[in-house]
Every structure is written in structure tokens, then in C-alpha cells.
Amino acid sequence: MSSRLHATTTSPPESQVADRAAACACSPLLLYGDPGAEVARQVERDIEEESDLPPSWSEEDVVLLHWFLLKEVQRLEDPEAPLAEKIWTLNWIFTDPDKDGLPFSFANCVRVVSCSPLSPLPFIGDFDVSDLRERIAHAARRWMRESVERFPAWVSEALRSNPEWLLAKLESNPQYIN
């Protein structure tokens, strides 16, 4: 990913961060303690409330939820991030292109965040998500290799020889290889 694109797709403008940081209380749903993910507190309130009424979401909340999901992509480059999390994120990014138009698909999240005036990013405009996927695919090999190198040799061997078995184990217990 080019440094310009990476810089504009990973952080909200500093003024918004400062404004929201002042009002931010830590939430387990906030990625990296990101104060730009105000929507996480709304999700928690909606989950905790016992009500037959559907949750009330503003248009900005929905845009921020798309942003919140895209922030997961940043975790791919962190060798310490759980392997199961990385696999889930990569599956989300590279899902069937027929599903790109569905709500909260990777392609739809990119479109919403890059085109909405309510996005925490400056306007980027519509672009071909396949280019972004290609860049992620190229870097993902290195990111996954760096993650797997942290584990004992048997994990690397299991991933090479029987990835389905290891992925099934990780799905049932994300801490299996720890």
C-alpha cells in the first residue's frame, strides 16, 4: 500500500481524534483504544439494553461502523495479532466478489468510508477495490509468515501439511496454538 494511501486510510484527522479522545471511555470493542470508534459504545449500549425496539443508528454511526470494521485490516501487519483473527480478516477481504455489494462486505466498507461526507477520512472517492485487494494479498504473505514464525515449528508444519485441520482447531479454540 502506498504510504500516502496508507496514511489516509488508517487514521481519522487529528482534530477528530483529539475531540473524541476527551469524551472516550475505554470499551472492549474499541480497536487499539481508538477514540475514533465512537460507534463501539453505541453498539455496547444496544447489546446491553433489553428492548424489543430496534437500535437507533444515525447515518454517521453506520459510517463509523464501516470504518471500525476496516480498522481490522491494520491488524494484519502486526505479528502479535492472533492468527485466527488474521485469517478471519483475510477471508472477509477476499470473499466472493458476488458479495461485494452486501452491507458490511469489505468492498462496501471501503466504498462507504471513501465516499461518505460523514467518514472520519477526507474524501477519497470511489476506486477499484481490486487494486487494494492486490496490495493486501502481496503484503499478506509476509504478514502471515512473520506471524507463523513466532510459533513452534509444529505450527508451521501443520499449516503447510494440513491447513484445514489447524484452521478448524483455531476456529473452535483461538488459543489452541498458544
VMD Tcl script that builds the backbone (N, CA, C; Angstrom):
set m [mol new atoms 534]
animate dup $m
set s [atomselect $m all]
$s set {name element resname resid chain x y z} {
  {N N MET 1 A 0.849 -1.162 0.000}
  {CA C MET 1 A 0.000 0.000 0.000}
  {C C MET 1 A 0.898 1.229 0.000}
  {N N SER 2 A 0.601 2.181 -0.849}
  {CA C SER 2 A 1.447 3.368 -0.883}
  {C C SER 2 A 1.337 4.101 0.439}
  {N N SER 3 A 2.406 4.795 0.799}
  {CA C SER 3 A 2.389 5.465 2.099}
  {C C SER 3 A 1.315 6.540 2.149}
  {N N ARG 4 A 1.035 7.193 1.016}
  {CA C ARG 4 A 0.003 8.226 1.001}
  {C C ARG 4 A -1.362 7.597 1.264}
  {N N LEU 5 A -1.664 6.510 0.538}
  {CA C LEU 5 A -2.939 5.833 0.736}
  {C C LEU 5 A -3.021 5.255 2.138}
  {N N HIS 6 A -1.926 4.630 2.598}
  {CA C HIS 6 A -1.907 4.050 3.939}
  {C C HIS 6 A -2.167 5.129 4.986}
  {N N ALA 7 A -1.535 6.285 4.831}
  {CA C ALA 7 A -1.706 7.359 5.810}
  {C C ALA 7 A -3.139 7.862 5.824}
  {N N THR 8 A -3.778 7.916 4.659}
  {CA C THR 8 A -5.133 8.445 4.633}
  {C C THR 8 A -6.183 7.408 4.970}
  {N N THR 9 A -5.818 6.145 5.017}
  {CA C THR 9 A -6.833 5.133 5.305}
  {C C THR 9 A -6.683 4.523 6.687}
  {N N THR 10 A -5.769 5.010 7.491}
  {CA C THR 10 A -5.583 4.370 8.786}
  {C C THR 10 A -5.932 5.257 9.972}
  {N N SER 11 A -6.043 6.531 9.798}
  {CA C SER 11 A -6.294 7.389 10.947}
  {C C SER 11 A -7.250 8.511 10.596}
  {N N PRO 12 A -8.182 8.806 11.508}
  {CA C PRO 12 A -9.023 9.965 11.287}
  {C C PRO 12 A -8.207 11.232 11.486}
  {N N PRO 13 A -8.710 12.367 10.995}
  {CA C PRO 13 A -7.981 13.619 11.189}
  {C C PRO 13 A -7.695 13.867 12.663}
  {N N GLU 14 A -6.534 14.455 12.943}
  {CA C GLU 14 A -6.089 14.658 14.323}
  {C C GLU 14 A -7.107 15.432 15.164}
  {N N SER 15 A -7.773 16.425 14.578}
  {CA C SER 15 A -8.738 17.204 15.355}
  {C C SER 15 A -9.881 16.319 15.851}
  {N N GLN 16 A -10.336 15.391 15.007}
  {CA C GLN 16 A -11.405 14.491 15.434}
  {C C GLN 16 A -10.923 13.545 16.516}
  {N N VAL 17 A -9.695 13.082 16.391}
  {CA C VAL 17 A -9.140 12.196 17.415}
  {C C VAL 17 A -9.097 12.923 18.746}
  {N N ALA 18 A -8.597 14.145 18.750}
  {CA C ALA 18 A -8.493 14.913 19.991}
  {C C ALA 18 A -9.869 15.163 20.594}
  {N N ASP 19 A -10.839 15.555 19.757}
  {CA C ASP 19 A -12.189 15.826 20.255}
  {C C ASP 19 A -12.811 14.580 20.872}
  {N N ARG 20 A -12.681 13.472 20.180}
  {CA C ARG 20 A -13.302 12.249 20.667}
  {C C ARG 20 A -12.524 11.633 21.818}
  {N N ALA 21 A -11.227 11.851 21.853}
  {CA C ALA 21 A -10.413 11.285 22.936}
  {C C ALA 21 A -10.840 11.858 24.274}
  {N N ALA 22 A -11.198 13.117 24.281}
  {CA C ALA 22 A -11.609 13.755 25.525}
  {C C ALA 22 A -12.857 13.090 26.099}
  {N N ALA 23 A -13.751 12.637 25.225}
  {CA C ALA 23 A -15.007 12.048 25.685}
  {C C ALA 23 A -14.971 10.527 25.749}
  {N N CYS 24 A -13.852 9.929 25.394}
  {CA C CYS 24 A -13.787 8.473 25.234}
  {C C CYS 24 A -13.588 7.744 26.554}
  {N N ALA 25 A -14.432 6.765 26.803}
  {CA C ALA 25 A -14.215 5.833 27.910}
  {C C ALA 25 A -13.792 4.521 27.274}
  {N N CYS 26 A -12.881 3.799 27.898}
  {CA C CYS 26 A -12.386 2.563 27.298}
  {C C CYS 26 A -13.516 1.566 27.122}
  {N N SER 27 A -13.503 0.899 26.007}
  {CA C SER 27 A -14.508 -0.085 25.670}
  {C C SER 27 A -13.814 -1.303 25.086}
  {N N PRO 28 A -14.267 -2.504 25.431}
  {CA C PRO 28 A -13.629 -3.683 24.850}
  {C C PRO 28 A -13.812 -3.768 23.343}
  {N N LEU 29 A -14.792 -3.059 22.783}
  {CA C LEU 29 A -14.999 -3.088 21.343}
  {C C LEU 29 A -14.111 -2.105 20.594}
  {N N LEU 30 A -13.456 -1.193 21.300}
  {CA C LEU 30 A -12.628 -0.204 20.622}
  {C C LEU 30 A -11.309 -0.833 20.208}
  {N N LEU 31 A -11.034 -0.858 18.922}
  {CA C LEU 31 A -9.763 -1.387 18.441}
  {C C LEU 31 A -8.652 -0.435 18.806}
  {N N TYR 32 A -7.593 -0.973 19.360}
  {CA C TYR 32 A -6.407 -0.220 19.734}
  {C C TYR 32 A -6.739 0.948 20.651}
  {N N GLY 33 A -7.877 0.925 21.346}
  {CA C GLY 33 A -8.286 2.060 22.151}
  {C C GLY 33 A -8.604 3.247 21.268}
  {N N ASP 34 A -9.021 3.007 20.025}
  {CA C ASP 34 A -9.245 4.066 19.041}
  {C C ASP 34 A -10.425 4.935 19.436}
  {N N PRO 35 A -10.167 6.174 19.822}
  {CA C PRO 35 A -11.266 7.055 20.195}
  {C C PRO 35 A -12.122 7.441 18.999}
  {N N GLY 36 A -11.678 7.181 17.785}
  {CA C GLY 36 A -12.468 7.474 16.597}
  {C C GLY 36 A -13.597 6.486 16.393}
  {N N ALA 37 A -13.634 5.424 17.160}
  {CA C ALA 37 A -14.674 4.410 17.000}
  {C C ALA 37 A -15.779 4.622 18.029}
  {N N GLU 38 A -16.326 5.795 18.057}
  {CA C GLU 38 A -17.426 6.143 18.963}
  {C C GLU 38 A -18.573 5.146 18.828}
  {N N VAL 39 A -18.726 4.625 17.651}
  {CA C VAL 39 A -19.818 3.699 17.390}
  {C C VAL 39 A -19.753 2.474 18.302}
  {N N ALA 40 A -18.581 2.107 18.789}
  {CA C ALA 40 A -18.458 0.930 19.653}
  {C C ALA 40 A -19.277 1.090 20.925}
  {N N ARG 41 A -19.282 2.283 21.486}
  {CA C ARG 41 A -20.073 2.493 22.702}
  {C C ARG 41 A -21.566 2.353 22.408}
  {N N GLN 42 A -21.993 2.825 21.234}
  {CA C GLN 42 A -23.399 2.684 20.849}
  {C C GLN 42 A -23.757 1.210 20.687}
  {N N VAL 43 A -22.862 0.437 20.089}
  {CA C VAL 43 A -23.102 -1.000 19.919}
  {C C VAL 43 A -23.253 -1.655 21.286}
  {N N GLU 44 A -22.368 -1.326 22.217}
  {CA C GLU 44 A -22.454 -1.908 23.558}
  {C C GLU 44 A -23.763 -1.543 24.243}
  {N N ARG 45 A -24.173 -0.276 24.109}
  {CA C ARG 45 A -25.449 0.122 24.729}
  {C C ARG 45 A -26.599 -0.676 24.121}
  {N N ASP 46 A -26.598 -0.824 22.795}
  {CA C ASP 46 A -27.673 -1.552 22.134}
  {C C ASP 46 A -27.670 -3.028 22.514}
  {N N ILE 47 A -26.497 -3.610 22.718}
  {CA C ILE 47 A -26.398 -5.018 23.111}
  {C C ILE 47 A -26.915 -5.209 24.528}
  {N N GLU 48 A -26.577 -4.283 25.420}
  {CA C GLU 48 A -26.920 -4.421 26.832}
  {C C GLU 48 A -28.381 -4.107 27.123}
  {N N GLU 49 A -29.016 -3.278 26.300}
  {CA C GLU 49 A -30.399 -2.894 26.548}
  {C C GLU 49 A -31.340 -4.050 26.228}
  {N N GLU 50 A -32.283 -4.279 27.126}
  {CA C GLU 50 A -33.329 -5.269 26.894}
  {C C GLU 50 A -34.507 -4.520 26.287}
  {N N SER 51 A -34.701 -4.680 24.986}
  {CA C SER 51 A -35.771 -3.950 24.332}
  {C C SER 51 A -36.201 -4.682 23.071}
  {N N ASP 52 A -37.482 -4.557 22.763}
  {CA C ASP 52 A -37.993 -5.117 21.512}
  {C C ASP 52 A -37.828 -4.128 20.369}
  {N N LEU 53 A -37.458 -2.905 20.695}
  {CA C LEU 53 A -37.271 -1.887 19.671}
  {C C LEU 53 A -35.915 -2.066 18.994}
  {N N PRO 54 A -35.862 -1.840 17.685}
  {CA C PRO 54 A -34.559 -1.917 17.019}
  {C C PRO 54 A -33.669 -0.765 17.491}
  {N N PRO 55 A -32.365 -0.967 17.473}
  {CA C PRO 55 A -31.473 0.107 17.909}
  {C C PRO 55 A -31.589 1.308 16.976}
  {N N SER 56 A -31.377 2.472 17.537}
  {CA C SER 56 A -31.420 3.682 16.715}
  {C C SER 56 A -29.997 4.015 16.284}
  {N N TRP 57 A -29.780 4.055 14.991}
  {CA C TRP 57 A -28.466 4.337 14.434}
  {C C TRP 57 A -28.579 5.548 13.527}
  {N N SER 58 A -27.727 6.499 13.748}
  {CA C SER 58 A -27.674 7.631 12.832}
  {C C SER 58 A -26.860 7.216 11.613}
  {N N GLU 59 A -26.940 8.005 10.567}
  {CA C GLU 59 A -26.144 7.715 9.368}
  {C C GLU 59 A -24.655 7.755 9.704}
  {N N GLU 60 A -24.265 8.689 10.580}
  {CA C GLU 60 A -22.858 8.768 10.979}
  {C C GLU 60 A -22.431 7.504 11.733}
  {N N ASP 61 A -23.310 6.975 12.589}
  {CA C ASP 61 A -22.998 5.730 13.306}
  {C C ASP 61 A -22.720 4.586 12.330}
  {N N VAL 62 A -23.530 4.500 11.287}
  {CA C VAL 62 A -23.357 3.430 10.299}
  {C C VAL 62 A -22.034 3.603 9.554}
  {N N VAL 63 A -21.705 4.833 9.179}
  {CA C VAL 63 A -20.426 5.095 8.502}
  {C C VAL 63 A -19.268 4.745 9.431}
  {N N LEU 64 A -19.376 5.124 10.699}
  {CA C LEU 64 A -18.305 4.810 11.649}
  {C C LEU 64 A -18.183 3.308 11.897}
  {N N LEU 65 A -19.279 2.585 11.826}
  {CA C LEU 65 A -19.204 1.131 11.956}
  {C C LEU 65 A -18.435 0.528 10.773}
  {N N HIS 66 A -18.667 1.053 9.573}
  {CA C HIS 66 A -17.880 0.615 8.410}
  {C C HIS 66 A -16.396 0.918 8.638}
  {N N TRP 67 A -16.099 2.094 9.180}
  {CA C TRP 67 A -14.714 2.489 9.483}
  {C C TRP 67 A -14.109 1.544 10.520}
  {N N PHE 68 A -14.883 1.259 11.526}
  {CA C PHE 68 A -14.460 0.366 12.604}
  {C C PHE 68 A -14.056 -1.000 12.037}
  {N N LEU 69 A -14.852 -1.536 11.120}
  {CA C LEU 69 A -14.529 -2.824 10.501}
  {C C LEU 69 A -13.258 -2.737 9.660}
  {N N LEU 70 A -13.090 -1.661 8.928}
  {CA C LEU 70 A -11.881 -1.505 8.110}
  {C C LEU 70 A -10.623 -1.381 8.960}
  {N N LYS 71 A -10.751 -0.883 10.174}
  {CA C LYS 71 A -9.583 -0.769 11.056}
  {C C LYS 71 A -8.978 -2.146 11.349}
  {N N GLU 72 A -9.779 -3.207 11.233}
  {CA C GLU 72 A -9.270 -4.565 11.440}
  {C C GLU 72 A -8.152 -4.905 10.465}
  {N N VAL 73 A -8.192 -4.311 9.275}
  {CA C VAL 73 A -7.179 -4.598 8.257}
  {C C VAL 73 A -5.792 -4.209 8.764}
  {N N GLN 74 A -5.707 -3.171 9.574}
  {CA C GLN 74 A -4.417 -2.751 10.138}
  {C C GLN 74 A -3.775 -3.857 10.961}
  {N N ARG 75 A -4.579 -4.666 11.597}
  {CA C ARG 75 A -4.049 -5.711 12.475}
  {C C ARG 75 A -3.312 -6.800 11.696}
  {N N LEU 76 A -3.536 -6.879 10.398}
  {CA C LEU 76 A -2.859 -7.896 9.595}
  {C C LEU 76 A -1.346 -7.756 9.641}
  {N N GLU 77 A -0.849 -6.532 9.707}
  {CA C GLU 77 A 0.602 -6.340 9.677}
  {C C GLU 77 A 1.260 -6.520 11.045}
  {N N ASP 78 A 0.473 -6.730 12.087}
  {CA C ASP 78 A 1.012 -6.917 13.432}
  {C C ASP 78 A 1.314 -8.398 13.671}
  {N N PRO 79 A 2.600 -8.780 13.795}
  {CA C PRO 79 A 2.931 -10.193 14.005}
  {C C PRO 79 A 2.343 -10.761 15.295}
  {N N GLU 80 A 2.019 -9.897 16.244}
  {CA C GLU 80 A 1.469 -10.343 17.525}
  {C C GLU 80 A -0.043 -10.572 17.470}
  {N N ALA 81 A -0.700 -10.112 16.422}
  {CA C ALA 81 A -2.152 -10.292 16.314}
  {C C ALA 81 A -2.470 -11.784 16.206}
  {N N PRO 82 A -3.552 -12.222 16.823}
  {CA C PRO 82 A -3.906 -13.645 16.767}
  {C C PRO 82 A -4.071 -14.141 15.329}
  {N N LEU 83 A -3.535 -15.304 15.065}
  {CA C LEU 83 A -3.572 -15.892 13.731}
  {C C LEU 83 A -5.010 -16.099 13.260}
  {N N ALA 84 A -5.882 -16.551 14.135}
  {CA C ALA 84 A -7.282 -16.774 13.766}
  {C C ALA 84 A -7.943 -15.467 13.335}
  {N N GLU 85 A -7.614 -14.375 14.017}
  {CA C GLU 85 A -8.145 -13.058 13.668}
  {C C GLU 85 A -7.686 -12.656 12.268}
  {N N LYS 86 A -6.413 -12.895 11.983}
  {CA C LYS 86 A -5.872 -12.554 10.667}
  {C C LYS 86 A -6.566 -13.363 9.572}
  {N N ILE 87 A -6.775 -14.633 9.824}
  {CA C ILE 87 A -7.427 -15.486 8.832}
  {C C ILE 87 A -8.857 -15.020 8.600}
  {N N TRP 88 A -9.562 -14.679 9.660}
  {CA C TRP 88 A -10.933 -14.165 9.527}
  {C C TRP 88 A -10.929 -12.891 8.683}
  {N N THR 89 A -10.012 -11.972 8.984}
  {CA C THR 89 A -9.945 -10.705 8.249}
  {C C THR 89 A -9.617 -10.941 6.780}
  {N N LEU 90 A -8.663 -11.815 6.503}
  {CA C LEU 90 A -8.322 -12.113 5.105}
  {C C LEU 90 A -9.496 -12.766 4.375}
  {N N ASN 91 A -10.226 -13.646 5.040}
  {CA C ASN 91 A -11.420 -14.238 4.422}
  {C C ASN 91 A -12.457 -13.169 4.113}
  {N N TRP 92 A -12.607 -12.199 4.994}
  {CA C TRP 92 A -13.550 -11.100 4.783}
  {C C TRP 92 A -13.115 -10.255 3.584}
  {N N ILE 93 A -11.834 -9.953 3.503}
  {CA C ILE 93 A -11.323 -9.125 2.404}
  {C C ILE 93 A -11.485 -9.839 1.064}
  {N N PHE 94 A -11.148 -11.125 1.030}
  {CA C PHE 94 A -11.107 -11.861 -0.237}
  {C C PHE 94 A -12.323 -12.754 -0.454}
  {N N THR 95 A -13.449 -12.379 0.116}
  {CA C THR 95 A -14.667 -13.155 -0.072}
  {C C THR 95 A -15.099 -13.111 -1.534}
  {N N ASP 96 A -16.072 -13.912 -1.874}
  {CA C ASP 96 A -16.595 -13.993 -3.233}
  {C C ASP 96 A -16.989 -12.598 -3.740}
  {N N PRO 97 A -16.485 -12.185 -4.910}
  {CA C PRO 97 A -16.815 -10.857 -5.446}
  {C C PRO 97 A -18.313 -10.633 -5.639}
  {N N ASP 98 A -19.091 -11.707 -5.762}
  {CA C ASP 98 A -20.546 -11.553 -5.878}
  {C C ASP 98 A -21.148 -10.941 -4.619}
  {N N LYS 99 A -20.421 -10.993 -3.515}
  {CA C LYS 99 A -20.923 -10.471 -2.245}
  {C C LYS 99 A -20.433 -9.048 -1.962}
  {N N ASP 100 A -19.688 -8.459 -2.891}
  {CA C ASP 100 A -19.129 -7.122 -2.668}
  {C C ASP 100 A -20.183 -6.049 -2.421}
  {N N GLY 101 A -21.375 -6.221 -2.945}
  {CA C GLY 101 A -22.423 -5.225 -2.763}
  {C C GLY 101 A -23.215 -5.377 -1.478}
  {N N LEU 102 A -22.961 -6.439 -0.731}
  {CA C LEU 102 A -23.710 -6.675 0.507}
  {C C LEU 102 A -23.280 -5.712 1.607}
  {N N PRO 103 A -24.200 -5.374 2.511}
  {CA C PRO 103 A -23.828 -4.497 3.626}
  {C C PRO 103 A -22.673 -5.092 4.429}
  {N N PHE 104 A -21.723 -4.266 4.739}
  {CA C PHE 104 A -20.569 -4.585 5.584}
  {C C PHE 104 A -19.594 -5.576 4.947}
  {N N SER 105 A -19.709 -5.806 3.647}
  {CA C SER 105 A -18.647 -6.536 2.955}
  {C C SER 105 A -17.428 -5.613 2.926}
  {N N PHE 106 A -16.263 -6.183 2.681}
  {CA C PHE 106 A -15.052 -5.370 2.611}
  {C C PHE 106 A -15.206 -4.275 1.552}
  {N N ALA 107 A -15.652 -4.657 0.355}
  {CA C ALA 107 A -15.787 -3.678 -0.728}
  {C C ALA 107 A -16.780 -2.581 -0.362}
  {N N ASN 108 A -17.878 -2.959 0.272}
  {CA C ASN 108 A -18.871 -1.963 0.657}
  {C C ASN 108 A -18.332 -1.045 1.752}
  {N N CYS 109 A -17.588 -1.590 2.703}
  {CA C CYS 109 A -16.990 -0.752 3.752}
  {C C CYS 109 A -16.022 0.263 3.144}
  {N N VAL 110 A -15.205 -0.192 2.192}
  {CA C VAL 110 A -14.269 0.726 1.526}
  {C C VAL 110 A -15.046 1.819 0.805}
  {N N ARG 111 A -16.100 1.435 0.090}
  {CA C ARG 111 A -16.896 2.412 -0.658}
  {C C ARG 111 A -17.534 3.435 0.284}
  {N N VAL 112 A -18.145 2.959 1.350}
  {CA C VAL 112 A -18.818 3.863 2.288}
  {C C VAL 112 A -17.822 4.833 2.920}
  {N N VAL 113 A -16.709 4.306 3.401}
  {CA C VAL 113 A -15.734 5.151 4.099}
  {C C VAL 113 A -15.034 6.112 3.140}
  {N N SER 114 A -14.799 5.690 1.908}
  {CA C SER 114 A -14.076 6.564 0.979}
  {C C SER 114 A -14.970 7.618 0.337}
  {N N CYS 115 A -16.278 7.402 0.335}
  {CA C CYS 115 A -17.174 8.323 -0.371}
  {C C CYS 115 A -18.099 9.143 0.529}
  {N N SER 116 A -18.282 8.751 1.766}
  {CA C SER 116 A -19.255 9.437 2.622}
  {C C SER 116 A -18.695 10.737 3.188}
  {N N PRO 117 A -19.496 11.786 3.179}
  {CA C PRO 117 A -19.059 13.029 3.828}
  {C C PRO 117 A -19.005 12.891 5.354}
  {N N LEU 118 A -19.590 11.830 5.895}
  {CA C LEU 118 A -19.572 11.600 7.339}
  {C C LEU 118 A -18.392 10.733 7.776}
  {N N SER 119 A -17.573 10.329 6.832}
  {CA C SER 119 A -16.418 9.483 7.120}
  {C C SER 119 A -15.377 10.250 7.927}
  {N N PRO 120 A -14.632 9.542 8.786}
  {CA C PRO 120 A -13.543 10.202 9.509}
  {C C PRO 120 A -12.362 10.532 8.593}
  {N N LEU 121 A -12.389 10.050 7.359}
  {CA C LEU 121 A -11.327 10.344 6.393}
  {C C LEU 121 A -11.722 11.509 5.504}
  {N N PRO 122 A -10.733 12.198 4.975}
  {CA C PRO 122 A -11.066 13.171 3.936}
  {C C PRO 122 A -11.606 12.413 2.722}
  {N N PHE 123 A -12.371 13.088 1.895}
  {CA C PHE 123 A -12.984 12.446 0.734}
  {C C PHE 123 A -11.910 11.841 -0.166}
  {N N ILE 124 A -12.055 10.560 -0.462}
  {CA C ILE 124 A -11.136 9.855 -1.356}
  {C C ILE 124 A -11.823 9.616 -2.692}
  {N N GLY 125 A -13.090 9.296 -2.638}
  {CA C GLY 125 A -13.832 8.992 -3.848}
  {C C GLY 125 A -13.853 7.506 -4.118}
  {N N ASP 126 A -14.634 7.143 -5.108}
  {CA C ASP 126 A -14.775 5.738 -5.457}
  {C C ASP 126 A -13.530 5.264 -6.196}
  {N N PHE 127 A -13.069 4.076 -5.882}
  {CA C PHE 127 A -11.939 3.494 -6.596}
  {C C PHE 127 A -12.107 1.987 -6.656}
  {N N ASP 128 A -11.320 1.364 -7.500}
  {CA C ASP 128 A -11.413 -0.075 -7.719}
  {C C ASP 128 A -10.823 -0.823 -6.528}
  {N N VAL 129 A -11.661 -1.514 -5.788}
  {CA C VAL 129 A -11.221 -2.225 -4.589}
  {C C VAL 129 A -10.297 -3.392 -4.943}
  {N N SER 130 A -10.320 -3.845 -6.188}
  {CA C SER 130 A -9.437 -4.958 -6.575}
  {C C SER 130 A -7.968 -4.555 -6.477}
  {N N ASP 131 A -7.651 -3.288 -6.740}
  {CA C ASP 131 A -6.266 -2.817 -6.571}
  {C C ASP 131 A -5.845 -2.905 -5.110}
  {N N LEU 132 A -6.732 -2.499 -4.226}
  {CA C LEU 132 A -6.448 -2.569 -2.796}
  {C C LEU 132 A -6.286 -4.026 -2.363}
  {N N ARG 133 A -7.142 -4.888 -2.862}
  {CA C ARG 133 A -7.023 -6.315 -2.544}
  {C C ARG 133 A -5.689 -6.880 -3.020}
  {N N GLU 134 A -5.255 -6.480 -4.209}
  {CA C GLU 134 A -3.962 -6.961 -4.724}
  {C C GLU 134 A -2.816 -6.538 -3.812}
  {N N ARG 135 A -2.855 -5.306 -3.356}
  {CA C ARG 135 A -1.795 -4.825 -2.458}
  {C C ARG 135 A -1.803 -5.586 -1.136}
  {N N ILE 136 A -2.994 -5.820 -0.621}
  {CA C ILE 136 A -3.104 -6.571 0.634}
  {C C ILE 136 A -2.623 -8.006 0.422}
  {N N ALA 137 A -3.008 -8.626 -0.697}
  {CA C ALA 137 A -2.588 -10.009 -0.979}
  {C C ALA 137 A -1.069 -10.107 -1.050}
  {N N HIS 138 A -0.455 -9.142 -1.685}
  {CA C HIS 138 A 1.006 -9.149 -1.804}
  {C C HIS 138 A 1.661 -9.065 -0.420}
  {N N ALA 139 A 1.182 -8.170 0.420}
  {CA C ALA 139 A 1.764 -7.987 1.755}
  {C C ALA 139 A 1.350 -9.096 2.720}
  {N N ALA 140 A 0.179 -9.698 2.501}
  {CA C ALA 140 A -0.332 -10.713 3.436}
  {C C ALA 140 A 0.594 -11.913 3.547}
  {N N ARG 141 A 1.256 -12.261 2.479}
  {CA C ARG 141 A 2.191 -13.393 2.546}
  {C C ARG 141 A 3.260 -13.129 3.603}
  {N N ARG 142 A 3.822 -11.935 3.565}
  {CA C ARG 142 A 4.860 -11.567 4.539}
  {C C ARG 142 A 4.265 -11.491 5.942}
  {N N TRP 143 A 3.103 -10.853 6.075}
  {CA C TRP 143 A 2.480 -10.704 7.390}
  {C C TRP 143 A 2.187 -12.062 8.018}
  {N N MET 144 A 1.662 -12.984 7.229}
  {CA C MET 144 A 1.354 -14.314 7.764}
  {C C MET 144 A 2.639 -15.070 8.107}
  {N N ARG 145 A 3.646 -14.968 7.256}
  {CA C ARG 145 A 4.928 -15.637 7.531}
  {C C ARG 145 A 5.515 -15.120 8.841}
  {N N GLU 146 A 5.488 -13.794 9.047}
  {CA C GLU 146 A 6.018 -13.216 10.287}
  {C C GLU 146 A 5.235 -13.710 11.500}
  {N N SER 147 A 3.941 -13.868 11.355}
  {CA C SER 147 A 3.122 -14.369 12.464}
  {C C SER 147 A 3.435 -15.826 12.765}
  {N N VAL 148 A 3.511 -16.640 11.734}
  {CA C VAL 148 A 3.747 -18.075 11.915}
  {C C VAL 148 A 5.141 -18.328 12.481}
  {N N GLU 149 A 6.121 -17.503 12.119}
  {CA C GLU 149 A 7.492 -17.671 12.627}
  {C C GLU 149 A 7.572 -17.520 14.145}
  {N N ARG 150 A 6.605 -16.876 14.746}
  {CA C ARG 150 A 6.591 -16.694 16.201}
  {C C ARG 150 A 6.257 -17.989 16.945}
  {N N PHE 151 A 5.623 -18.930 16.262}
  {CA C PHE 151 A 5.136 -20.149 16.893}
  {C C PHE 151 A 6.149 -21.281 16.770}
  {N N PRO 152 A 5.952 -22.344 17.554}
  {CA C PRO 152 A 6.829 -23.520 17.437}
  {C C PRO 152 A 6.774 -24.101 16.015}
  {N N ALA 153 A 7.806 -24.865 15.678}
  {CA C ALA 153 A 7.929 -25.426 14.326}
  {C C ALA 153 A 6.726 -26.288 13.936}
  {N N TRP 154 A 6.110 -26.983 14.911}
  {CA C TRP 154 A 4.985 -27.851 14.572}
  {C C TRP 154 A 3.806 -27.069 14.004}
  {N N VAL 155 A 3.671 -25.790 14.397}
  {CA C VAL 155 A 2.572 -24.972 13.876}
  {C C VAL 155 A 2.804 -24.697 12.393}
  {N N SER 156 A 4.038 -24.309 12.049}
  {CA C SER 156 A 4.369 -24.069 10.638}
  {C C SER 156 A 4.138 -25.330 9.815}
  {N N GLU 157 A 4.576 -26.455 10.354}
  {CA C GLU 157 A 4.417 -27.724 9.644}
  {C C GLU 157 A 2.936 -28.071 9.479}
  {N N ALA 158 A 2.149 -27.886 10.518}
  {CA C ALA 158 A 0.710 -28.177 10.443}
  {C C ALA 158 A 0.023 -27.257 9.439}
  {N N LEU 159 A 0.444 -26.013 9.399}
  {CA C LEU 159 A -0.143 -25.060 8.462}
  {C C LEU 159 A 0.182 -25.443 7.021}
  {N N ARG 160 A 1.392 -25.937 6.794}
  {CA C ARG 160 A 1.779 -26.367 5.443}
  {C C ARG 160 A 1.124 -27.697 5.054}
  {N N SER 161 A 1.124 -28.656 5.962}
  {CA C SER 161 A 0.673 -30.004 5.607}
  {C C SER 161 A -0.838 -30.205 5.712}
  {N N ASN 162 A -1.477 -29.555 6.680}
  {CA C ASN 162 A -2.906 -29.769 6.889}
  {C C ASN 162 A -3.557 -28.482 7.396}
  {N N PRO 163 A -3.630 -27.464 6.536}
  {CA C PRO 163 A -4.156 -26.171 6.997}
  {C C PRO 163 A -5.607 -26.243 7.471}
  {N N GLU 164 A -6.424 -27.094 6.839}
  {CA C GLU 164 A -7.831 -27.188 7.237}
  {C C GLU 164 A -7.963 -27.657 8.680}
  {N N TRP 165 A -7.142 -28.638 9.057}
  {CA C TRP 165 A -7.172 -29.154 10.428}
  {C C TRP 165 A -6.811 -28.055 11.420}
  {N N LEU 166 A -5.721 -27.329 11.130}
  {CA C LEU 166 A -5.287 -26.271 12.042}
  {C C LEU 166 A -6.321 -25.154 12.110}
  {N N LEU 167 A -6.887 -24.780 10.970}
  {CA C LEU 167 A -7.900 -23.726 10.964}
  {C C LEU 167 A -9.146 -24.154 11.734}
  {N N ALA 168 A -9.521 -25.421 11.622}
  {CA C ALA 168 A -10.670 -25.923 12.398}
  {C C ALA 168 A -10.378 -25.853 13.892}
  {N N LYS 169 A -9.156 -26.217 14.279}
  {CA C LYS 169 A -8.762 -26.130 15.691}
  {C C LYS 169 A -8.810 -24.681 16.171}
  {N N LEU 170 A -8.288 -23.770 15.351}
  {CA C LEU 170 A -8.287 -22.355 15.729}
  {C C LEU 170 A -9.700 -21.795 15.812}
  {N N GLU 171 A -10.570 -22.255 14.930}
  {CA C GLU 171 A -11.941 -21.765 14.968}
  {C C GLU 171 A -12.649 -22.209 16.240}
  {N N SER 172 A -12.418 -23.442 16.659}
  {CA C SER 172 A -13.065 -23.927 17.878}
  {C C SER 172 A -12.393 -23.382 19.134}
  {N N ASN 173 A -11.101 -23.079 19.046}
  {CA C ASN 173 A -10.366 -22.535 20.189}
  {C C ASN 173 A -9.246 -21.629 19.675}
  {N N PRO 174 A -9.483 -20.307 19.618}
  {CA C PRO 174 A -8.476 -19.387 19.088}
  {C C PRO 174 A -7.142 -19.440 19.829}
  {N N GLN 175 A -7.128 -19.971 21.045}
  {CA C GLN 175 A -5.884 -20.056 21.818}
  {C C GLN 175 A -5.191 -21.409 21.647}
  {N N TYR 176 A -5.655 -22.229 20.730}
  {CA C TYR 176 A -5.144 -23.589 20.571}
  {C C TYR 176 A -3.626 -23.644 20.441}
  {N N ILE 177 A -3.024 -22.764 19.672}
  {CA C ILE 177 A -1.579 -22.863 19.431}
  {C C ILE 177 A -0.755 -22.100 20.453}
  {N N ASN 178 A -1.391 -21.477 21.401}
  {CA C ASN 178 A -0.619 -20.717 22.403}
  {C C ASN 178 A -0.112 -21.588 23.504}
}
mol reanalyze $m
mol bondsrecalc $m
mol representation Tube
mol addrep $m
